[in-house]
Amino acid sequence: MPSELFQFSLAEKPPFSFFLVQKQNPKVKVEAIRYLQVISCLEMIHEVLIFFLIHLLDQCACGRLQGSDNLLSETRKKRDERFPWQVLLLNSEGKGFCGGVLLKSNFVVTTAECALLHSHFEIRVGAGRSQHIRNNKKHIHIRYDEDTGENNIALLQLQEHVECNNHQLPVCTPERDFAEHILIPKLAGTVSGWRMEGNELQGDELQVSYLPAEDCKQILNISLTNRQFCGHLQEPVVKRLAGGSFLATEYKGTWFLTGILGSWPLEDTDWETFLFTNTARYTIWFKQKMK
């Protein structure tokens, strides 16, 4: 304030006793009114900023399937809409070749094998009115093993942020313990990705339940690492899925990413068993790359 009578910062209100003591001073009265008007104005601005900040955060709130009319996932299924975090990778000719999932407004998770297929590509994200964005940078996991398929995961950094809305949103990433003790073993999940129809990729969803590690090892005749797990279809479906399809699990109205899928099936004789990369094991890596 211009007067030296006030020794209070605008971040705090003067004590009421100050005005009681100085109430006979006309100058204090005038400046007190002005001061309180400033404080009131700052508080209002603060409240407006908080409101818009919350609104902006809600626009990109992860894992929530809710439209403006408050219709949830059942309506989405009836309309045959894709998940708003589902991504299609497009080559230089505009043809889809792999899938992925939106993890943040400017980051996509896919498999390392998909990320290495082309040097330049675009991302098509979302359901309905989708958005095309160029890939800016690839983060291939440093320990990806092409022969064994271990650490088959990559992060794609986009040139610009996705405009979050009901058709384009990121999926949530669970903490490891929550994923491995609740989401993966106890709840059925949805594989969402792209099936191969001739030379084109079409969106598809399959319901999958957890398959114990020992059963998976016997069926696929492989050794599982602690960064992998298996899923099982109740009924075999003869559909080839492109790499980068993903497993998401719903928990109390929020969808969490639990696995990423390489090309499926692994063998032509097995149309029931999925081998996933456990994305919850890479949470720290995600955070480091998305800083």
Helices and strands as residue ranges (DSSP letters): H 16-21, H 26-59, H 73-78, E 86-90, E 96-104, E 107-110, H 112-115, E 122-125, E 131-140, E 154-158, H 176-178, I 179-183, H 184-186, E 189-197, E 200-211, H 213-220, E 228-232, E 245-251, E 254-261, E 273-278, G 279-282, H 283-289
